[in-house]
Amino acid sequence: MSTLTLEQEPLAVDLRMTGDVLALSLADGRTLTVPLDWYPRLKHASPVERGNWQLLGDGYAIEWPDLDEHIGVAGLLAGRRSGESEKSLKQWLASRTG
C-alpha cells in the first residue's frame, strides 16, 4: 500500500462564494470548488458574514470569525465535510435568532 506524499503544503491565496459554492484559489494555480452544503454555518450565513473571512498563516486555513468557522485547506482537498454535530448546529442556529 502506498501513501500519498504532497510535494508542498496546499495553501489558499483567495476564495469566493457564488450561489451555493465555495471556490478556493490555491497557491499552485488550482481552484478547488466545494458545495456550501458541506459547511452548514456558511450555508446559513448572511452575505456579510460570508464575506468576513481571513486566511490563517500562509493560507493553510480559512477563518470566518463571525461564524466561529475554521476550515483547513488540506481537509478540503481530502474531501472532509464539516464535523459539527446536528445538536451543535441546532444550538448555533437557535442562538442566531435569539
ZICORHU-V425883 format. One record per residue. N is the residue number from 0. RES is the residue in one letter. D_CENTER is the distance of its C-alpha to the mean C-alpha in whole Angstrom. Layout:
# ZICORHU-V425883
n->N res->RES d_center->D_CENTER
n->N res->RES d_center->D_CENTER
This chain:
# ZICORHU-V425883
n->0 res->M d_center->30
n->1 res->S d_center->28
n->2 res->T d_center->25
n->3 res->L d_center->22
n->4 res->T d_center->23
n->5 res->L d_center->20
n->6 res->E d_center->22
n->7 res->Q d_center->20
n->8 res->E d_center->17
n->9 res->P d_center->14
n->10 res->L d_center->13
n->11 res->A d_center->11
n->12 res->V d_center->13
n->13 res->D d_center->12
n->14 res->L d_center->9
n->15 res->R d_center->11
n->16 res->M d_center->10
n->17 res->T d_center->14
n->18 res->G d_center->15
n->19 res->D d_center->13
n->20 res->V d_center->10
n->21 res->L d_center->7
n->22 res->A d_center->9
n->23 res->L d_center->9
n->24 res->S d_center->12
n->25 res->L d_center->13
n->26 res->A d_center->16
n->27 res->D d_center->18
n->28 res->G d_center->18
n->29 res->R d_center->16
n->30 res->T d_center->13
n->31 res->L d_center->11
n->32 res->T d_center->10
n->33 res->V d_center->9
n->34 res->P d_center->10
n->35 res->L d_center->8
n->36 res->D d_center->11
n->37 res->W d_center->9
n->38 res->Y d_center->7
n->39 res->P d_center->10
n->40 res->R d_center->10
n->41 res->L d_center->8
n->42 res->K d_center->11
n->43 res->H d_center->13
n->44 res->A d_center->13
n->45 res->S d_center->15
n->46 res->P d_center->15
n->47 res->V d_center->16
n->48 res->E d_center->13
n->49 res->R d_center->10
n->50 res->G d_center->12
n->51 res->N d_center->12
n->52 res->W d_center->10
n->53 res->Q d_center->11
n->54 res->L d_center->10
n->55 res->L d_center->12
n->56 res->G d_center->15
n->57 res->D d_center->15
n->58 res->G d_center->12
n->59 res->Y d_center->11
n->60 res->A d_center->8
n->61 res->I d_center->6
n->62 res->E d_center->8
n->63 res->W d_center->9
n->64 res->P d_center->12
n->65 res->D d_center->13
n->66 res->L d_center->11
n->67 res->D d_center->11
n->68 res->E d_center->7
n->69 res->H d_center->6
n->70 res->I d_center->4
n->71 res->G d_center->7
n->72 res->V d_center->8
n->73 res->A d_center->11
n->74 res->G d_center->9
n->75 res->L d_center->7
n->76 res->L d_center->11
n->77 res->A d_center->12
n->78 res->G d_center->11
n->79 res->R d_center->10
n->80 res->R d_center->9
n->81 res->S d_center->8
n->82 res->G d_center->12
n->83 res->E d_center->13
n->84 res->S d_center->16
n->85 res->E d_center->18
n->86 res->K d_center->20
n->87 res->S d_center->17
n->88 res->L d_center->16
n->89 res->K d_center->19
n->90 res->Q d_center->20
n->91 res->W d_center->17
n->92 res->L d_center->18
n->93 res->A d_center->22
n->94 res->S d_center->21
n->95 res->R d_center->20
n->96 res->T d_center->23
n->97 res->G d_center->25
